[in-house]
Amino acid sequence: MTVDVGVGPLSADDVVSVARLGTPVALSPEALKEIARSREVIRGLADEVVPHYGVSTGFGALATRHIPGELRAQLQRSLVRSHAAGSGPEVEREVVRALMLLRLSTLATGRTGVRTETAEAYAALLNAGITPVVHEYGSLGCSGDLAPLAHCALAVMGEGTVRDADGTLLPAAEALAAAGITPVVLEEKEGLALINGTDGMLGMLVLAAHDLRRLLRTADIAAAMSVEGQLGTDAVFAADLQALRPHPGQADSAANLRALLADSGIVASHRTPECTRVQDAYSLRCSPQVHGAVRDTLAHAELVAARELASAVDNPVVTLDGRVESNGNFHGAPVACVLDFLAISVADLASVSERRTDRFLDPARNHGLNAFLADDPGVDSGHMIAQYTQAAIVSELKRLATPASVDSIPSSAMQEDHVSMGWSAARKLRHALDGLGRVLAVEVYTAARALDMRAPLTPSPATAAVRDGLRETVEGPGPDRWLAPEIEATVQYVASGSAIAAAESVTGPLA
């Protein structure tokens, strides 16, 4: 399988495939033709007396200086070298690969004016598994993710540091030579074209959306297990009740809960006239409303990502009719806002999961289960501290929900006087999603124990399948054991998609 990079947009699945799975890429013939056509426009401007930004001038606040022809190759090299100013820990390989692919996609539109060999060099690095070292800090998310993109451009020039396909750290020149890739000597406009884009924040948005889709199905599974384990009712999830408030995400979540709870012996056991409970707690009863709100937020974020994937972000750009025009499309505000919106929703989703878990542990609220689900309460602590771990993560997620996009620090001598901080929004969202996965795992871990403790009552076939899959690596109830390895095993069970697969083996595909 090869991902074709053409003049049109990549799909989100294309980005995930190249970034995570190492799928090779190929520039389409149409893209190569369009790249060559726009390059001729730039060549035509290079000899004009009239200055053209990025072609025959300096950059940013230094754009007033006209650069003579003999210095323009140095101008492009200097731009990349000076902007490769990141600091801090290395950014994950998948993020850098997504960033490079998305920059290549913009180059392929023919709107940037680079040469075909420059675009082909990006494809070659991706296909060779060479990953430039990009650092955590350096992007303000306005005139593109400048520093992260500059580190990638530096590697294409045969400078800086990279990791090869085996993860070995080495100079870019050595890695390129070993792969048979000729370093690029940049010409007019090319350095600028390689660093002016929202590719880092967009790549992280696409990857985050992919992961959150999976976690939302996991959240519905966890909620269904909690409803059962706490002797809740499935009546509130009825389709006609949900249709009274027609939010699409809410409807999908409720449909999942109905499928997951179908034929539950535990739920049926208290669906009798003798049951005196009128309503479940909000964290159980309102699961579709909370989960659905996150689903709808994600749908909006995916719409923004799709628009951005269809964009050609550079400054200046070569228009379809051959003009070279300055613009502000490199500003990351559209992406930054939805990254922050998702971080807020992730915090809320984790919060309701933690509340459902906590109810299991309190004998005043868990309807007949042992305190903390302990084997011998007092001697054993059960899952008491597992909930502490959840609570610590949820508290962290609330801090991570503080928007980055409301901040702005002027830069470039006030030329770039309003910036998006989209890169920062993306970085904290990645951290938040890791936390959400762990919170949901603890809920699944705790709910599975509760379902076992409800025996001889039987859970639904779907939730039983999830519990039984977990039992392949995590034992059932008993005296206290070392919890950390069991929690981590449950985290992997959730992260691998195995919990979803177990549920869907009964229900079919969940929404």
N, C-alpha and C positions, 0 to 999 in steps of 0.2 A: 504494500500500500504506500502511495506517495500523495502528499498534499500538494495540489497545484496552486501556486500563487499567481494570480492573474490581476487584471485591472479591476475586477469586482471584489466584493468583500469576502474575507474568510468567514467560516462559521465558527461558533464557539467550540464545537466539537473538534474542528481543525486545530484550534489553539491548544486545547487540552491534549490532543494526540501528539502534537509536535513537542510541546513543553514537557509532558510527563512520560510519554512512551518512546520518545526519540524517533518518531515517524519522519522519514526523509521528505524533503521539499523539492519542488522543481518550478522554475519560472516558466510561465506559459509563453508560447510564441507571440501571442498578442501583447503580453506585457513587455517582452523584449523589444518589440516593434515600437511600442508607445514610449518606452524609456529612451530609445535612440532618437525618436522624433523630438521629444522635449529637450534632449541634450543639444540638438542643433540650435534650438532657440537660445540656450545659454551661451553657446559658442558665438552666436551672432551678436550678443550683447557685450561680450568680453572686450571687443576692440572699440566700442563706442566711447566717445569723449564724455557723454553724459554718465554720471555715476549711477550704478545699480546696486541696491543693498545686497550684501552677501556675495556679489559677483566681483565688484570693483571697489568696495568700501569695507571699513571695519564693521564691528558688530555692536549691538546694544547702544550704550552711551557713546561708543567710539565710531558710530556709523557716519560721522561727518567727515572722516578722513578718506580721501581717494587713494587707492592702493595701485601703484603702477604694475604693469603686467608681469615684470620679472620677479615681483614679490608675492604674487597671488598664490602660488603653490605653498610658499612658506606661511602665508596667511591662513590657509586651511589647516595645515599641520599644527600651527600655533593655537588655533581655535580649539582643536580637539585636545591637544596636550594640556592647555590651561584649564579646560572645562572638566577634564578627568580628575576632579578634585574631591572625590568621595572619601568618606572616613567611616570607621567602625567595622562591625562584623560583616562577613561576606553574606550577600543575599543568596537565597536558595537557587539551585541550578534551574529548577522549573520556571522560576520567575524571570531569570535572565534569558532563557530560551524563548519564553513567551514574548518578552520585550524585543528580542532580535527578530523574531518572526513577524511581529506587528510592524516593526520599522521596515522590514523587507516588503511587506504588503503595501505600505505607502509608497515605497520606491517603485513598486510594480505598477502603480497607477499612472506613472509618467507625469506626475504633477510636480516632481521635485527637481528635475533637470540633471540628475546624476548620470554617469556613464553605465552602460550595461555591465562592464566588468566589475564595477563597484557593487551593484546589486548581486551579481553572481558570486562575489566573495562572501556576502552574508549567507547565501544559500550553502556555499561550500563549508563554512564554519559550522552551521547547524548540522549538516549531513555528516561531518567528521566528528561530531560530539564535542567540539571545542567550545568551552564556556568561559567567556571573559570574567574576571573577578570584578564584581560590582559591590559597592559598599552600602551599608544601611542608610547613611546620612549623606545628603548633598543635593537632593531635589526639593525645590519649592513648588513644583507642579504648575508653573506658569508658562514660561517660554519652553514648554516641553519638560520632560524629565532629563534636564540637561546633563548633570553629572553622570547618572547611570548610563545614559546613551553614549556619552563621550568615552566612558571606559570600554564600551563595545566597539566604538569606532577606532579607538586606539589599538585594540587587538587586531582589527582588520588591516591596520597600517603596519602590523608586525611589531608593535610596541606594547609595553605593559605586561601584565601577568594573566595567565589563563589556567584553567584546569582541562586536561585532556579527557578523552572518553572514559578513562579508568579513574578519573578524579585526581590525578597527579598534578600538583602545582608546578608550573614551569613558565619560563619566559614565552611570550607569544611568538616570537621569532622562531624558537625551537619547535613549538607545536605546529605552526604553519608549515615549516619546512618538512617535518615528519609526515604531514598529511598531503604534501605536494601542492600547497596553496601559495600562490604568489602574493606577497603583501601589496596593498593598494597604495599608489602614490596619488594623493588627492589633487584634484584640479578645481577650477572655479566653482563655487557654490556647494561643492560636495560635502565639505566638513559641516557646513551649516545644515544641509539636508539630512545628515546622519544623526543630529542631536536635537532637532526641533520636533518633538512629538510627545503625545500622552501615552506612549506605548507601555511604560512601566506600570502606571496606575491602571491602565486598561487591561493589561495582561493579568494583573492581580485581581481585578474585578471579575474577569471571565472565569478564572480558576476558583475564586470564592463562590461565585454563583453556582458553579458545578458542584462544589462541596456542600453548599447549603441546601440544594435540592435533595441530596441524599440524607442530610441531617433532618430535614423536615419530615421525611417518611419515617425516619427513626424516632422522631419525637412523637408521631402518632402511635407508633408501636409501643413506646414507653408509656404513653398516656393510657392506652387500652389495657396494658398490664396493670397499671396503677388503679384504674377504675375497677377492674376485677378484684385485685388484691385487697382493696378497701371496701368491698361490697357495695360499689356504686351501681347506678342504673345506666343502661344504654338507651332508655326511652327518650332522653333529651337530645339524642343525636338523630332523631327521626327526620327524614327528608323534608316533610311538610313543615316542621318547626323551623328548620334551617332556612327554608325558602322564604320565610317571612322577613329575612334579612339577607338579601341576595348578593352577598359578597362571594366572588368565585373561590377564593382561597378557603373561606369558611366551609363552603359546600364540599370542596375536595377533601378537607380534613375530616369532616363529619362522615363522608362516605367511607373513608378509610377506617374510621373507628367502628362503623357499623359492620364492615367486612371483617375486621379483626376480632370483634366480640361475638360474631355469629356462632350460635350453638354452644355458648359458654354454660357449663354446668354450674359454675359459681354464681353467675348473674341470675340464672334461672332459679337458684335455690332460695332467693329472697324476693322473687317476683310473685308475692302472695299477699292476700288480704291481711295477713298477720304482720307484715312489714310496716313499721310505724315511721320510717324515715320519709320526710317530705321532699327534701332537696339535698343534693350533694354540695360540698364546698365548691367555691368558684374554680379552684385549680383543677378540679375534675370536670365539673359541669360546663365550664367555659373553655375547655381545651380547644374546640374547633374555632372559637372566636379569636383566641390568642394565636394559635398556630396559623389560622387563616390570614390574620393581619400580616404575619411575617411572609406568608406565601404571596400575598398581593404586593407587598413591598419588593419582594424578590422579582416578581413579574415586571414591575416598573424598572427596576435596576437592569434586568435583562433587555428591556426595550432600549434603554439608554446605551447599553453595551452594543447592541445590534447596530444602532445608529453610528456609534463611534467606530465599529468595525468597518462600516461602509464609508468612512471618512478618509480624506487625504490630508493629513495634518503636516504642514510645513510652512515656513515663512522665509522669503517670499515663495509663492507658488507659480508654476507655469499653467496658465488657464488653458482650456480646451481650444480657444481661438488664438493661442500663442502669445498672450500678454504675460508679463512677469509682474505680479502684484503683491505688495505687502498686505498682511491681514492679521487678525488676532485669533485664528482658529486653534492655535497651540495652547490657549488657556485651558486649564484642567477643570474649571468649575463644574461643567455638567457631570463629569465622572466623580469628582470629589464629593459632590452633594449626595449622590446615591451610595457611595462607599460609606459615608457617615450614617445615612439612613439605615443601611443594612446593619451597621454596628449597634445602633439603637435597638433594632428588632432582634438581633442575636442576644443582646442582654436580657430582653423581655422574655424570650423563649427559654433561656436558661433559668430565669427567675421562676417561671411557673413550674418548670421541671423540678427545681429544688423544693418548691412548696409541696408538690405531690409526694416527693420522697420523704420529707419531714413528717408528713401525716402518718406514714407507716410506723414511725418510731415511737410515737406517743400513745400509751395505752388509753388515754382519754379520748383519742380520736381514731384509733386503728381498728375498732370493732372486734375486739377479742383476741388480737395477736399479742404475743409477749412484748414487753417493753424493749424497744430498740431491736426487735426481732432476735433477741438474745436467746441462746439455748437454755441458759439458767441465769435469768436477770440478777444482777448483783455480783455473781461470780463472773459472768460473761458480760461484755459490753456490746456484743452484736455489731450492728452497723452504725453505732453512735458517731464514730469519728469519720466514717465515710461521708456522712452528711456534713460534717465540718469541712471536709475537703470541697464538697460542692459549694458550701456557703462562701468559702474563701475565693473560689473561682468566680462565683456570681458577683461578689463584691468587686473583684478585679474587672469583670466585664462592664459593670456600671461605670467605672472610671474610663474604660476604653470607649464607652459610648459618648463621651464628651466630644463634640464635633471638632475635627481638625480644620474643616473648611471655613469656619467662622474666623479663623486667624489669618493674618497677612503681615508679612514683614517686607517692607520695601527693599529693593536691591538694584544693582547696576546704576548707581548714582541717580536713583529715582526714576530711571527709565521704566523699569519694571516695578511700578509702585503699587500694584495689587496682584497678589499671587494666590493660588488655590490651595496649596498644601495637600494636593490630591495624593501624592506619594505617601505622605505620612498617614493619611486616612486609610490607604490601602494596607500599609504595614500593620496598623493596629487591628484592622479587620481580620487579617490572617491570624493574628494572635488570638483574637476573640473567637474565631471559628474553632481553633484548637481547644479553647476552654469549653465551648458549647459541646463539642463531642465528648469531652470528659464528664461534663455534668449529666448529659443524657445517658452515658454509660453507667454512671452510679445509679441512676433511676432504674435502668434495666436490671442491673445487678441486685438492687434491693427488691424490686418488684418480683423478680424471679424467685427470690427467697420466700417472699410472702405467699406467692402462689403455691409453693411446696408446703408451706405451713398451713394452708387451707385444706389440705387433704383430710378426708377422702373426696371433698368437692373437687371437681375437675375444671380446669380452665378451658377456654375455647381451643379448637384445633390449631388456630393460627398462633395464639400466644404460647400454647404448649410447645409448638415447634420452635419458637424463639428460645424458650426456656431450655428445651432439650438440647438445642445447638450450643447454648452456653455451657451446659453441663458437661460437654466434651472436654472442656478445659478448666472449668470452675466447679468445685464440689457444691453440693446442696447444704441445707442447714446442718448445724452441729456445733460443738464447742468452738470457742474463739480460735481463729487461725490468723496468720500474718495476712493482713488484708491488701497491702500494696500490690503484690504480684497478681492477686485476683482482680483488683480494680484495673490494672494495666491489661490483663488478658481480656477483660470486658471492653476496654477502650479499643483494643485491636479487633475484637469481634464486631463492634459497631463500625469502626473505621474501614474495615475490609469489605463492608457491605454484606457480611454473612448473616447478620440479624435480619436485614431486609429480605435476603434470599430465603431464609427460613420461613418468614411470614408469608412471602409471596408464593411459596411452594403450596400453600393452602388457599390463599385468597386470589391468586393471580396478581397481575401488576397493580400496585397501589398508585394512586394519583400523586 
